[in-house]
Amino acid sequence: MVSEKFRHQLRQEVEQWQTEGLIDSLLYDRLAQRYQFNTLESAARNHFILILLGLGSILLGLAVITFVAANWQIWTKEVKVVLLLSLFMGINAAGFYLWRRPTERWQSRAGQSLLLLGSLVLGANLALMSQLFHLSGPAYELYLVWGIGVLAMAYSLRLTLLAVLAVILVALGYCSGFPNLYYSVDLSQLQPLLHHMPLFASIAFIPLAYWCRSRWLFGMSAILVVASLEANLLFVTFSLFDLSSGMAEIVAALSCTLPPALLWAYRDSIWERSPEATPRFDPIAKGIALTFLCLLFYILSFEWLWRNLPSPGFGEIPAEALPILLDALILGGFALYSWWKLGYQRSSIWRIDLMTTVVGAMILIAGSVVWLHWRIEPLGAIAIFVFNALLFLLEVGLIREALGTAKRGGFWLGVLLMVLHLMSRMLEYDTGLLFKAIVLFFCGVCVIAAGLWFERYVRVLART
Amino acid sequence: MTNPKPTWRFVLPLVFQTALILSIPAQAVYTHLSGQTVVLQTVPVDPYDLLRGYSQTLRYDISSAETLKLLPGWETVLTKQDNGEKALIDGTQLYVILQEPVSADNVSPPQAWIPIDISRDRPAELPDDRVALEGTAKNGQIQYGLETYYMPEDQRLSINQYIEETLVEAGGERPFVVEVKVDREGNSAAGSLWVGDREFRF
């Protein structure tokens, strides 16, 4: 199916052709039928209605939660429980009924919104139950249980809307529960879920993204997987730094290499049974991998960071680090398998294209420098130079790649990153005001010139 | 456009979600039904000690390690650390044995139960006038899951005023006790809050 944007453009063009006499009305009708021009208006209207309905149900959900939190005291506990449960079930049942058997299109939309509202009411119910019975517990438990409940419904009904809500809830749960990894032992039964979040998110959300055929869902799930993996590995690194000398630098190097390696080599074809039916999510994974590398190189290019890094001590691996390392091990194995598969994608001997080679080399260099820094001796200036060079290489690569494909996003990301990089270095090191002024001036001129040049030549070239 | 999803695809997750909702109060309801009523003495949390928002944060005299240190079984809940010293580490599960005060029947306000022992394992047999309350060490304090008490927002002001008056009347005493239920396993659930001789139950 072609995109709606294309159909809009095509209709404009075709109407123009008809007035210019290039095509006759018969051909116009056939094109109009083939690309269903008559549904274009109603599709736009439906989008608008969907947004309104979604917004409305979120507001209604908030209203229910606030109403409940305002502590209505007229009924007894039993009545409140029954009332809350019937509200929850009623909204969900109405939503499902409308969504499953719609006689008109709006009913399906209204059904979806009601199901979304039902999922929000689930959270209100969970929160209120613990309040009614004076139970105190960490907030992240609520988010995780809520997210898992919504996830079950999303799987069963294959609803993208609910799946996105589930990702957000689980991510919120992970974020608010993360300090519990750091500060104190937590006896919550859900703490293992925080340790195994990378694996849980991969297993729970990635297949759902394919099933719902949603790019948004895939992107959000991939970010959750990588962000939780990174956060957990950094947690282990810094809890190991006081204890073990043998493992700390390996884990530190892993935290720099595993997330981008995992994402860059990720291919839909790993799961693919029939190539036609599987949606294409590789570019999203690659985009996140590049963003990760940009952030990593940018952060590691600062001088003060290398001066203030703690040095490893001696000791055992703490027990709470083991489940986290298990996740890293499994995902690491998957990353290796993906790279192995990647090499055999186009030929019978293992071979990767130039861009993949460059990215792979960058990841390896970053990991080795971090490892060497702690294993052999502090690298100081060498490490700072390497990461600045890597960042520069990445910027140039992004711009070059964008020029090749005439994509505006990559071009601007590269240019802006380069300016940010230059400015950071200039502000970091003690340079005179006049020099700062000159650098700023040239940055400004170069950005404007690059932008104008790109718009003028490359876009035109791409069009012809 | 129809979505020919069979009904079970909706009912199954709905049942699961309902089970999640009901699992939250299940333990508390069981404790309420089968548990024994125990009265706990509270201690001030902050200088003003009034209600904030619509919940009251409660601390008990058995929340602090200082009180429990004096009990006979204190050594059993400590863990030997790397430096050889014994300390109460976070996450340790323990049981505080409370005894009913003598002549506590039908006194209003009820008298607080007295902590007499502490142990790492749950005692197998206890006489009728004693209970074992389960707690967990966290940040140098013991938590029992009874630390938050929710109140109706519209009654907050009047309750606050009453607390203030009672505190002034009582002088140095602290006339704040909480009635809780404790079941055989040591689980507890909050019941009512006593301020002076008035009972609040929400």
Interface residues (C-beta under 8 A of the other chain):
Chain A: A70 N71 Q73 V81 L84 L85 F88 M89 N92 A93 F96 W99 R100 R101 P102 R105 S108 L122 N125 L126 M129 S130 Q131 L132 F133 H134 L135 S136 G137 V145 I148 G149 A152 M153 Y155 S156 L157 S184 V185 D186 L187
Chain B: M1 T2 N3 P4 K5 R9 F10 L12 P13 L14 F16 Q17 T18 L20 I21 L22 I24 P25 A28 V29 Y54 S55 I89 D90 G91 Q93 T136 K138 N139 G145 L146 E147 T148 Y149 Y150 M151 P152 E153 D154 Q155 A189 A190 F202
